[in-house]
Amino acid sequence: MTASGIGDGGDAPCKIGVIYPQIELPTDPGTVRAYVRKVEELGYRHIEVYDHVLGADPAVHTGWKGPYDVDTTFHEPLVFYGFLAAISQLELVTGIVIAPQRQTALLAKQAAEVDILSEGRFRLGIGAGWNAVEYQALAQDFSTRGRRQEEQIVLLRRLWTERSVTHEGTFDTIVGAGLAPLPIQRPIPIWIGGQSPAAYRRIGRLADGWFPRVEPGPELDEALAIIATAAAEAGRDSSAIGMGARVRQGAGGTAELVRDARRWRDAGATHVSVDTMGSGLPGLDGHLDALAKAGEALQLGSDD
């Protein structure tokens, strides 16, 4: 580590990427292309994007308290990454796709296609979600989303690695069918987002990595302990489970961002994503200027 950053050389403890600020940028392809190419030029390693298929209308859903609504813009992650695969060498990360509200076989097919087009640079982050309105619109049961996610993880991996799959589960049935072509990564890494003991146990049993929603300190230590216990009970090594954190970079400078990135590195994070949303930045140029300052402070491309 250097005096002013955590570095991002080949042997760096954290790989540094970005969160695409889709709720604050224009949605046209030119903006997407300009953002991604500049991010790659600055030395970031991956790009992370969130998922929502539908937003709720607060005028209809009285007392709506969600962070997003019907007017919040979201790209569809897997289609979005099909476009990015053609113009970028960044690792593509969903952080997260709400898997239980999607058809499992279709999700497996779309993820395999992104992995093929990106030449194996895809990481599928999934979560259970929080928006019951969205689940209803997609004809899925909000109350069973955690249990369905567990079954989906097993089935996704089978679909990515087996020519023909027969699966008779609680939520999905497949009889003698499979994907062609299979993905490059067999299986594609599955990361989980969540903030509950149940989610932490699921991460320990099943995930290749996870996205914490707590800060370094007692809450993170408690989560890591639950994950480690669940991993051990499943015969897994918890030290092999990746951890992808988020740090904020806005108009106010980089000192706090570097401090937070260091804290995450010291807590064992394998990946850190810089989030520029919610800082009042002026359009595309504002977000890219903030990322340039963050990249300089984190010394992207430097050796430790």
C-alpha positions, 0 to 999 in steps of 0.5 A: 500500500502507498501513502495515498491509496490502496493500489490496484496492481496485479498483486493488490489485495483489492480489485477496484471497480465502479458502480454504474450511476444509472439513476443519474445518467442519460440512458442513451448508448453514447453516454453508456459508451463514453462512461465505460471507455473512460472508466476502463482508461482510468484503470478500474477493473470491473463495473457493477450494476443494480437490477429493477425490472419495474418501479412502483407508482407512489400515487397508487401505492400509498405510503410508498417508502422504497428508495426507488419508484416508477420514475427511477431509471434502471437498465436491464443488467443482462441486456446491458452487459451484452452491449458492454461485452462488445466495447469493454474488457471490464469484468461485468458484475450484477450487484444484484439481480433479483433472482427469485422474481425471474425464471431460473432457466431463462436467467441461466441462459442469459447469464451464459450468453453474457459470459460467452460474449465477455469471454468469461468476465462475468460475475452473477450477483444475486439477491432476494430483493425487497420490492413486493410490487415488482414480485407481484407484477412478475407473477412470483411469490414474495414470501418464498423468495429466500427458499427459492433463491437457494434452489435456484443457485443449485439449479443454475450451476447444474445448467451451466455445467451439465449437458442435460438436466433433470430437476424436480424441485419446489419451485422449478421443474426441468426434465431432460433439457440443457443449455447450448452453448454452455458458458465459458466459466463452468460454473459462473461465479455466484455472489449473494447480496443480503443483510440477515442471518439467513442470508449470511448462512446462505452465503456460507453454504452456497456463495462464491462471494458476497456484497456486505450491506454493513460497515467494517466493525461489529456488524461485519464481524458478526456477519463474517462469523455466521458465514464462516460457521455455515461454510464449515458446516457445509465443508467449505473454506470461508476464506475462499468466499470473496467480499465486494464492498462499496465506497462513496466518491462525491464532490467533496474529495477523496480522503474519506473514500481512501480511508473507507477503502483501506478499512475494507481492505483490512477487513478482508474485502477482495473487491471494492466498487466506487459509487458516485451516486447521491453526491449531486454530481453534474451529469456524465462529466461530473461522475467521470471527474469524480472517478478520475480523482478517486482513481488517482487517490487509490493509485489504480494501476500501481504496484503495492 
